[in-house]
Amino acid sequence: MLNTADSMIGHKNAKYLEFGWASARLDDLANWPAARLSALFIAAGAWPAKGRASARLAVGTALRDAGLHRSPNSGWPEAAMAGALGIGLAGPRIYGGQRVDEPMMNASGRTTATPADMDLALHIFSAACAVLSVTALVLALCSTVF
């Protein structure tokens, strides 16, 4: 509900700039823990997909660059994936027909993503989801035992 409220009335535009701040801040607060955990799960997914060094880069890039994103939460998984893949994400681009000048996450990475990067990103994401599922299962089993 918070995410929908943020998308519908918290979206920044000239007419509703002052109106949607509460839903936007509540959405940020609700997603704060998950965003940070997502960087760890992406790193865990990068380990089997690309090796230990990639997992370390995912965590390091997230810690260093997550705050460059205009969203307090979106930068965590985006920076982690940028580090895991070894590519730069965000930065200057055309968005909605307008040039957006934002900092590059993992600025030392390659600036062009290839189809192989897309495949690897999906592999890392799938592995991260598997790690999340196993973690949830273990926590559920532990809660029934204890």
C-alpha positions as CSV (number, residue, x, y, z in Angstrom):
1,M,0.0,0.0,0.0
2,L,2.8,2.4,0.9
3,N,4.6,1.7,-2.4
4,T,1.4,2.4,-4.4
5,A,0.7,5.6,-2.4
6,D,4.2,6.7,-3.1
7,S,3.9,6.0,-6.8
8,M,0.5,7.6,-7.1
9,I,0.7,10.7,-4.9
10,G,4.4,10.8,-3.8
11,H,5.8,11.1,-7.3
12,K,7.6,14.4,-7.7
13,N,6.0,16.7,-10.2
14,A,5.2,20.5,-10.1
15,K,1.6,20.1,-9.2
16,Y,1.9,17.6,-6.3
17,L,5.4,18.3,-5.0
18,E,4.2,19.2,-1.5
19,F,1.3,16.7,-1.3
20,G,2.9,13.3,-1.4
21,W,5.8,13.7,1.0
22,A,4.3,11.6,3.8
23,S,3.6,8.6,1.6
24,A,7.1,8.9,0.1
25,R,8.8,9.1,3.5
26,L,6.8,6.2,4.9
27,D,7.7,4.1,1.9
28,D,11.3,4.9,2.4
29,L,11.1,3.9,6.1
30,A,9.3,0.6,5.4
31,N,11.8,-0.4,2.7
32,W,14.9,0.7,4.6
33,P,15.9,-2.8,6.0
34,A,15.0,-4.7,2.9
35,A,17.1,-2.4,0.7
36,R,20.2,-2.9,2.8
37,L,19.7,-6.7,3.0
38,S,19.2,-6.8,-0.7
39,A,22.9,-5.7,-1.2
40,L,24.0,-8.7,0.9
41,F,21.8,-11.1,-1.0
42,I,23.1,-9.8,-4.3
43,A,26.7,-10.3,-3.0
44,A,25.7,-13.8,-1.9
45,G,24.3,-14.5,-5.4
46,A,27.4,-13.1,-7.0
47,W,29.7,-15.5,-5.2
48,P,28.6,-18.7,-7.0
49,A,28.0,-16.8,-10.3
50,K,31.2,-14.9,-10.6
51,G,33.4,-15.7,-7.6
52,R,34.4,-14.3,-4.2
53,A,36.0,-11.2,-5.6
54,S,32.7,-10.2,-7.3
55,A,30.8,-10.7,-4.0
56,R,33.3,-8.4,-2.2
57,L,33.0,-5.8,-4.9
58,A,29.2,-5.9,-4.6
59,V,29.4,-5.2,-0.9
60,G,32.1,-2.6,-1.2
61,T,30.4,-0.8,-4.1
62,A,27.1,-0.8,-2.2
63,L,28.7,0.7,0.9
64,R,30.5,3.3,-1.1
65,D,28.0,4.3,-3.8
66,A,24.5,3.6,-2.5
67,G,24.2,7.1,-1.2
68,L,24.8,8.5,-4.6
69,H,21.2,7.5,-5.7
70,R,18.4,10.0,-5.2
71,S,16.4,7.3,-3.4
72,P,17.6,6.4,0.1
73,N,16.9,2.7,-0.7
74,S,17.2,2.1,-4.5
75,G,20.9,2.7,-4.5
76,W,21.7,-0.3,-2.3
77,P,20.7,-3.1,-4.8
78,E,21.7,-1.0,-7.8
79,A,25.2,-0.3,-6.5
80,A,25.7,-3.9,-5.4
81,M,24.7,-5.2,-8.8
82,A,27.0,-2.6,-10.5
83,G,29.9,-3.9,-8.3
84,A,29.1,-7.5,-8.9
85,L,29.0,-7.0,-12.7
86,G,31.9,-4.7,-12.9
87,I,29.9,-2.0,-14.8
88,G,28.9,1.5,-14.0
89,L,25.2,2.2,-13.5
90,A,23.1,5.4,-13.3
91,G,25.1,8.5,-14.3
92,P,24.1,10.9,-17.0
93,R,21.2,9.6,-19.2
94,I,18.0,10.5,-21.0
95,Y,14.9,9.9,-18.8
96,G,11.5,10.9,-19.9
97,G,12.9,12.9,-22.7
98,Q,15.1,15.0,-20.4
99,R,18.8,14.7,-19.7
100,V,19.4,13.6,-16.1
101,D,22.8,14.2,-14.6
102,E,23.4,11.9,-11.7
103,P,26.5,10.4,-10.3
104,M,27.7,7.1,-11.7
105,M,27.6,4.1,-9.3
106,N,30.8,2.1,-9.7
107,A,32.3,4.8,-11.8
108,S,35.5,2.8,-12.4
109,G,33.4,0.0,-14.1
110,R,32.8,-0.4,-17.8
111,T,30.3,2.0,-19.2
112,T,28.6,-0.3,-21.7
113,A,26.5,-3.3,-20.6
114,T,26.5,-6.3,-22.9
115,P,23.9,-9.1,-23.4
116,A,26.3,-11.3,-21.4
117,D,26.1,-8.8,-18.5
118,M,22.3,-9.0,-18.7
119,D,22.5,-12.8,-18.5
120,L,25.0,-12.7,-15.6
121,A,22.7,-10.2,-13.8
122,L,19.8,-12.5,-14.1
123,H,22.0,-15.4,-12.9
124,I,23.1,-13.3,-9.9
125,F,19.5,-12.3,-9.2
126,S,18.3,-15.9,-9.3
127,A,21.1,-17.0,-7.0
128,A,20.2,-14.1,-4.6
129,C,16.6,-15.2,-4.6
130,A,17.6,-18.8,-3.8
131,V,19.8,-17.5,-0.9
132,L,16.9,-15.5,0.4
133,S,14.6,-18.5,0.2
134,V,17.0,-20.7,2.0
135,T,17.5,-18.0,4.7
136,A,13.7,-17.6,5.1
137,L,13.3,-21.4,5.4
138,V,16.0,-21.7,8.0
139,L,14.5,-18.8,10.0
140,A,11.1,-20.4,9.8
141,L,12.4,-23.8,11.0
142,C,14.3,-22.2,13.8
143,S,11.2,-20.3,15.0
144,T,9.2,-23.5,15.2
145,V,12.0,-25.3,17.0
146,F,12.7,-22.6,19.6
